[in-house]
Amino acid sequence: MERAALAAEAYVYGYPLVRDLSMVEDFMHTGFGPLPPAPFNHFAHAGRAAPPGAPLMSVDDDTVRSLAHLDLSGGPVLLHVPGAEGEDGADGAGGADCVLQFVDAWTNNFAYVGRRATGTRAGEWLVAPPGWAGDVPDGVLGVIDAPTSVVSVIGRDASGAVDDSDDSEEPERGRALRAQLGVTYVEPGTHRTGLPAPDPDVPEPLRFFEQLRVWMADFPPSAPDQAYQDRFQPLGLLEEGPSPYTRADPALVRALTEGLARGRAWVEEEAGRAAAGRGGWVMDPHLFDYNLDHYGVGTIDSPEWRIADREASYRTRAVAARCSLWGVHGYEAVYAHTFRDAGGERLNGAGSYVLRFDGRPPVEASWSLAVYDATGQRLVGTPGTRRRPVGDRTPGLVHGEDGSLTVHLRRERPEDPVAAANWLPVPDGDFRLVLRLCAPGPEILDGTYEIPAVERIR
């Protein structure tokens, strides 16, 4: 295989690792959206849901209320999960609607803690680094074995995403719960304060491959993945010590530069295809099935949740990292989206639309409908309203006598009081609808549930 083609493969394979750790590094310095920056092994908490216009990593980030990046290089840590009322023995994971998602450096979802996954008991979980064989402290709820020594713990709370005004702070109960969500060390040890640094003398066009080289060495994947990445030896990606890219051979530079362009173009094209669909509602409950080797607490280890072909899993993983970084498995939540109305036309604020649900979507937890800008990276809202998403936790919605719910999508508040009660504001230009389905039922996962089309009425 020519080296440029091999470099393109390496880009697709390594993109999730580089994107994940770049986001981890950026977050520790600048935070993200409503979440302030925080060092390793400390939680950052959002005082309220993501405000309209806040930049988001993916379409589910408006439910992210807590985020911690754990460094386990100095040993395991204890993660304290409070009860629903903040007391031991009460509902855990910060309440009935919160899930803690554990993501390794390669973006594998390897554990979940929350109502669906582990029940609602409060207490402490031991999060252990790869290869750890120490004594488990008494009284812990269980052990979460991390595949890499850096792990992201993402706390999502669907209950707070549908009832926040633009200026309100989080309710006192929510603040108290999150204040008790914490990390403590089990053993004395030295933990990182930052990530391994790529060589600063590497030219910018080769920086991606230098990041990949350094971070692959520090955060090795599973044994089967390591066997696969041996193919990248001719690119210098397996070189130890000083960077091979500071004075690389011109032929290698050309191959890496061309391969990066090819790989990046492929990821962008496939991510755009996944985001845009071909009209109507699009959802993929299996976008995050690329984890083939690490099934920890709260995960489902079965063929239906695993991509059979390993090389195909690398491609899916790259697309997921680009369009929905840190998204969850379909059995935890599914996100359906559409850009188009029933007639196939782009959704645009120049029109007025209705979306009629015959009844509650088949979910075991909550559901909500949100409006994003056309890129899908910014939540839309109108200052002074309490309707950024709407859903089963939104107070004041008016249902029909038959249990149906008609959501009105338009720029201005409707004059009709029933329509106004069910109003979801949209922006001036093109927009995107996202339907969040938490703990989806089998009808959603097997595709038999049909999401109603968006009807244009003006």
N, C-alpha and C positions, 0 to 999 in steps of 0.2 A: 504493500500500500504506500502511495506517495505520502511524504511527511505532511503536506498541507491537509490532506484528507484525514490523516491521523490526528492532526492538531484540532481539526473541526470536531472529531469524536471526543477528544480530550476536553474541549470546551463544553460540550453538551454534558459529558459525564461530571465534570468538576464545577459547573456553574452553580448548582445548589449549595455546595460547600462555600464557595466564595461569596455568594449573595448572602447566605445566612450569617457568616462570620463578619462580613462587612456591616450588616445591619446591627449585629451585636455590638461591634466596635462603635458605630455611630451613636447607637442608643446610649451607651455609657457616657458619652460626652455631651449629647444634645437632647436626648429624649426623643419622643415621637408623638405628635398630636397632643392629646391632653395628658400624656404620661411624661413626668419629669425624668431627667437622667438619673441613673443610679449605678453604683459600682457593682462588681461581682458579689453575689451572695446577699444582696439586699433587694427587697421588693420596691418597685415604684407603683404608686396607686393613682388612678385618675379620680378626681373629685366628682366628676360627672361624666356622662357619655360624651363621645366625640362630638364637638360642636360642628354645625354646618361649615363646609369649606375646609375643615381640617384635613391635611394629607393623610391617607391611609395606605397601608401596605397591601391590603386586599379588601374585598367587599364585606368581610365579617368583622372588621376591626372596631366598629362602633360599639361592640359588646365587650371589648377588652378593657377590663378595669384594673388589672394587676399584672405585672410582668417582672420576672426576676431571671437573670442569667446566672446560673450556678457554675462556679469553678470548683472542680473536685480534685484538682491536681495535688492538693495537700491532704486529701482524705475525704471521707463521707461527711454529709451534713444531715441535720434533722430539719424536716419541713413541718412546721406546726400548722394544722388546718383547724380553724375555729368552728364552733357549732353555729347553727342558724341564729341562735340567740346569744352567741359568744361564750357559751359555757360548755365544759367538758360533758360529753355524752349527748349533747343536743345534735341537731342536724349538722352535718359537716360540710366541708368545702365552701364555707361562707354562705350557706343557704341552699334552698332547694333548686335554684336556677343557675348555680355557679358550677363550672367544671374547670379543673386544673389539667392542662394538657402539657405533656413532656415531649420535647423535641430535641433530637441530638444535632450535632454540628452538620450532619449531612441531610438534615430536614426530615428524618424519619420520626414519625409519631410513635413512640415506644411505650407510653403509659398514659393512663387517664385516672384521675381521682374525682369523684363526684357521684351524684345520685345513681345514674345508670351504671357506672363502672364499679363502684366500691361501696355503695350505700351512703348513709348519712351520718355516720359516727364521727365525732371530732377526735383529734389526737395528733400523733406525730408519725410521719413516715421517714424512714431512713433512705436517703438517696446515696447510692454507693458508686464509686468510679469503677471503670473496667478492671477486672482482675482482683478486686478487693476481697480479702478473706479474713477480716477481723471479726470481733465479737459484736453481735447485734445487741444493743441496749435493751433492757427489760421494758416492757410496756408499749413498744412501738406497734403501730397498726400493721406494718409490713415493710418489706424491703423493695425499693425500686432500683433495679440494676441499670445504670446508665451505660450506653454503648460508647460514649465519648466523654472526655473529661470536662467538656463544656456543654452545658444543657440549658435550654430555655424553658422556663415554666410560665405558661400563659394562662391567666385566670379570666374566663369570660363569664359575664353575668347578663343573661338575656332579660332578666326582670327589669333591669334599669334602662334598657335601650329604647323603651317605648313611652316613657313618661317623664322626660326631662325637659324643662323649659330651657331656653338658651342661656339664661343667666342664673339658674338655680344651682345650688350646691347639692352634693349627694346627701340623702337623708342620714340622720345621725346613726341609725342602725347600720347602714352600709359602711359608714366611716369606722364604727367600732369594730365591725367584723374584720375589715381589711387591716386595721391596726394590729390585730392579733395574728394575721397571716405572716409568719416569720421564718427565718433561717438561723440555725445555730450550728456551731462546729461540734463534732463528736470527739475528735482527736486533735492534739496540738500539731500544727503543721504549717507550712508556708503555702499560701494560695496566691495565684496570679493577681496582679492588679491590671493587667492588660493582655492582649493576645500576642503570640509570637510575631515579630515584625519582619516583613519582607525586606530584602536589601534595598535601601533607598537609592542606590546607584543604578538600579535596573532601569532602562529607558521605559517611558510611559507605555509605548505600544506593547511591551512585553510584561507589563505589571500584572495582568491577570494570571499569566502562567507562573510568575514568581510567587504570587499569593497562593496559587494552587499547589505549587511545589512545597512551600513551607508548611501550609496548613494540612496537606495530605500526610506529611511526616509526623506532625504533632497530633493529629486526630485521625488515626488510621480507621478505615471502614472494616466491615466484616471480612472474614477470610476469603469467601468467594469474590468479593469486590476487589480485594487486594490482588488476587490472581488475575482478575480482568485488567487492572490498571498497570500490570507489568508490561503490557503492550506499549505503554507510553515511554518506555526507556529511551528510544531514539530521540525523544523530544527534550531530554534533560530533566523531566519531571520527577525522576526518582533519584536524582543526584543529591548527595548529602554534603553538608558543609557549605563553603562559599557558593554563591549563585553562579550557575553556568551562563546566565543571561547578561552579565555585565559586559562581557567581551565575546558575545556569541558570534559564531561563524555567519557571514552574510547569508548563506544559503539557508541556514536554520532560521535566521530572523525573517526571511521572506516566507518560509513555510509556516512559521508561527503566526505571522501577521495575516497571511491569507487564510489560514485555518480559523483564526479568531473571527475574521469577518464572515466566513461561511457559517461557523457555528452560531454566532450571534444572530445572523439573518434567519437561520432555521428556527431558533428559539423564539424570536420575535414573531415570525410568521405563524408558528404553531400556537403560541400564546394568544395572538390576535384571533385565530380561528376558534380557539376554545372560548374566548370571551364573547365573540360576536355571534357565533352560531349561524343558522341559516333561516332565521325568522321564527316567531313563536317563542315559547319558553324552552330554555336549554338548561339541563342539569346533569351532572355526572357524579353519582354517588361513589364512584370508584377512582376518582382522580388521585387519591392519596393511598392507593393500594400498592405503591412501589416498595414499601418496607417489606423485605422478604426474610429478614434474619433476626429481628429483635421484637419479641412479643412479650411485653411486660404486663404489669398490673393494669387491668381494665381494658386491654386490647382483646381482639377476637382473632384467634389463630385458626383460620379455616380457609380452604381453597377459594371460596367465593370472595374473600377479601385479600387476595394475593394475585399479583400479575404473574402469570405462569412463565413468561419469557424474561430472563434477567436483563438482557440488553434493551428490551422494550421498556422495562421498568426505569432504566436510566433516562430514556427520552421522556417518559411521563413525569418523572421527578423534576426534570428541567422545566417543563411547561408549568407544572404546579408551582415551582419556586418563583417563576416569573410572574404568573397572573394571580396567585393566591398563596403567597408565602405564609407558612404556619397555619394553613387551613387544617381542618380535622377530618378524620375518617367519616364516611357516609353514615355509619351506624350511630355516630355521635350527633351529627347535624348535616343537613343537605342544603345547598344554596342554589335555587333556581333563578335564572335571570332572563330578561328579554329587553331588546331594543325596539321591538316592533308591535304594532297593534294587530287586530284580527285580520285586517286587510293587507298586512305585510309592509305597511308604511312605517317609517321611523317615528318613534315617540318624540314629540316636540311640544314645548310649552305654548306654541301658538294654538294647539288644539285642547279640547277638554275630553276626558276619558272616564269610563267607569270599569271597574273590575268587580264582578259579582261572584261571590262564593256561595254555593248552595248550602254549605254547612262548614263546620270546623274542619280544616285540613287534618288528615289522619296522622297526628303526632302524639307521642306520649308525654311530651313536655310542652314547650311553647312554640308559637309561630309569630312572625312579624313580616311586614312589607315595608321596604325602604326605597327611597329615590336617591340615585347617585347621578353625578354628571356623566357625560358620554364616555369618559375614560374609565369610569368605574372606580376611581380613586379618591373621590371627594363626595361626602354625604351632603345632600341638599336639604335645606330647611329655610323657613321664613322667620326672621326675628320676631319674638313675642309670641310665637305659637308653641304648643306642646306636642306638635305632630311632626316629628322627623320620621321615625317609622311609626306605623300603626300595627296593632296585633291584638292577640287575646288578652294582653295585660293593659291595653289602653282603656282608660275610663271614659264613659260617655258614648261609646259607639252604639248606634241604633240598628238592631237586627229586625228583619221582617218576621211576620207571624210564623212563617215556615222555617225560621232559623237561619235564613240567608243573610248575607252581609254584602252590601254594595259600597265599595270604596270609590270616592270621587277624586279624580286626579286632575287638577287644574291649577293655574297660577293664583287666581283670586278666590277668596272665600265665597262659597255659594250663598245666595240669599235664602234659599230654602233651609229651614232649621235642621231637617233630617240630613240633607246633603252636607250641611256645614259640620254636623257632628261626625260625619264619616269622611271628612276632607283630608287629603294628603297633598301638600303643596308641591308643585313642580317648578323647574327653572324656566327661563325664557327660551333657551335653545334645546338641542337634543338631550335626552336623558335616558337613563337605564333603570329598570325596576329589578329589585332583588327580593325574592321571597325566601325567608329563612325558616327552615323546618327543623326544630330541635327534637332529638330522639324520634326520628321518622318511623312511621309504621311500615309494614311490609308492602302496602300498596304503593308507597313512594319508592321504595328500594327496588321493587320489581317492575316499575314503570306503568302499573295499571291505573294509578291515580292520575287523572288528567287535570292539570291546572287550567282554570278558565282563561280564555283569551281576553285581552284588553280591548274594549270596544270604544271606538271614537264616537262621540255624540255631537261634536261641533268642530 
